[in-house]
Amino acid sequence: MGKPQRTLFLERHTYRRRRLADLARLLPVIGLVLLMVPLLWNEGPGGVATSRAILWIFGVWVQLVALSAWLSSLKLETELDGQGTPRPMAGGPGAAGRGRRR
């Protein structure tokens, strides 16, 4: 028999913040793919007009800006401690090796 498997428990708040950070990292890739979609459309008779492609690009751009603003409003990089001052995320750059200041 093998070792009993340990269940990995992540706090819901931490897990959610990590997934949102993953989405923020993936957002430029998603945007690039969506902005390249008009290149696949056929132009000419029976195809899609250039004005339609420009509307598509502008719409994707607006949605990317709105989604980025929404993600940044969730405070991915910092959270407030009890005194209302920002502190870095646990496990973020520079988090290890810091002593407590009094």
C-alpha positions as CSV (number, residue, x, y, z in Angstrom):
1,M,0.0,0.0,0.0
2,G,1.1,3.6,-0.7
3,K,1.2,6.5,1.6
4,P,-2.1,8.1,2.4
5,Q,-2.7,11.2,0.3
6,R,-2.7,14.5,2.1
7,T,-5.4,16.8,1.1
8,L,-4.1,20.2,0.1
9,F,-6.1,22.9,1.8
10,L,-6.0,26.4,0.4
11,E,-8.0,29.2,2.0
12,R,-10.8,30.4,-0.3
13,H,-9.5,33.9,-0.3
14,T,-6.0,32.9,-1.2
15,Y,-7.2,30.5,-3.9
16,R,-9.4,33.1,-5.4
17,R,-6.7,35.8,-5.5
18,R,-4.3,33.4,-7.2
19,R,-6.9,32.5,-9.9
20,L,-7.6,36.2,-10.5
21,A,-3.8,36.8,-10.8
22,D,-3.7,34.0,-13.3
23,L,-6.5,35.6,-15.3
24,A,-4.6,39.0,-15.2
25,R,-1.5,37.2,-16.6
26,L,-3.6,35.5,-19.3
27,L,-5.5,38.7,-20.3
28,P,-2.9,39.9,-22.9
29,V,-2.8,36.5,-24.6
30,I,-6.6,36.4,-24.8
31,G,-6.6,40.0,-26.1
32,L,-4.0,39.2,-28.8
33,V,-6.0,36.2,-30.0
34,L,-9.3,38.2,-30.1
35,L,-7.6,41.1,-31.9
36,M,-6.3,38.7,-34.6
37,V,-9.8,37.3,-35.4
38,P,-10.5,39.8,-38.2
39,L,-7.4,38.5,-40.1
40,L,-9.4,35.3,-40.6
41,W,-12.4,37.0,-42.1
42,N,-12.7,37.1,-45.9
43,E,-13.0,40.5,-47.5
44,G,-14.8,41.3,-50.7
45,P,-18.2,40.1,-52.1
46,G,-19.9,37.9,-49.6
47,G,-17.3,38.7,-46.9
48,V,-17.0,41.0,-44.0
49,A,-16.5,44.7,-44.6
50,T,-13.5,46.5,-43.2
51,S,-15.7,48.8,-41.1
52,R,-17.0,45.7,-39.4
53,A,-13.5,44.6,-38.6
54,I,-12.6,48.0,-37.1
55,L,-15.8,47.8,-34.9
56,W,-14.7,44.4,-33.8
57,I,-11.2,45.6,-32.9
58,F,-12.6,48.7,-31.0
59,G,-15.1,46.5,-29.2
60,V,-12.4,44.0,-28.1
61,W,-10.2,46.9,-27.0
62,V,-13.0,48.4,-24.9
63,Q,-13.7,45.1,-23.3
64,L,-10.0,44.5,-22.4
65,V,-9.8,47.9,-20.8
66,A,-13.0,47.3,-18.8
67,L,-11.8,43.8,-17.7
68,S,-8.4,45.2,-16.7
69,A,-10.0,47.9,-14.7
70,W,-12.3,45.4,-12.9
71,L,-9.3,43.1,-12.1
72,S,-7.2,46.0,-10.8
73,S,-10.1,47.1,-8.6
74,L,-9.9,43.7,-6.8
75,K,-6.5,44.7,-5.5
76,L,-4.5,41.8,-6.8
77,E,-1.1,43.0,-5.7
78,T,-1.9,44.4,-2.2
79,E,-4.4,44.1,0.5
80,L,-5.1,46.4,3.4
81,D,-3.9,45.5,6.9
82,G,-5.8,46.5,10.0
83,Q,-4.5,50.0,10.0
84,G,-5.5,50.8,6.4
85,T,-2.0,50.7,5.0
86,P,-1.2,48.4,2.0
87,R,1.0,45.4,2.6
88,P,2.4,43.0,-0.1
89,M,0.7,39.7,-0.9
90,A,2.0,36.8,1.1
91,G,4.6,34.9,-1.0
92,G,5.1,38.0,-3.2
93,P,8.5,39.4,-4.1
94,G,10.4,40.5,-1.0
95,A,8.0,38.8,1.4
96,A,10.6,36.3,2.7
97,G,13.2,37.3,5.2
98,R,11.5,40.5,6.5
99,G,11.4,41.1,10.2
100,R,8.6,42.8,12.0
101,R,9.0,46.5,12.6
102,R,7.9,47.9,15.9
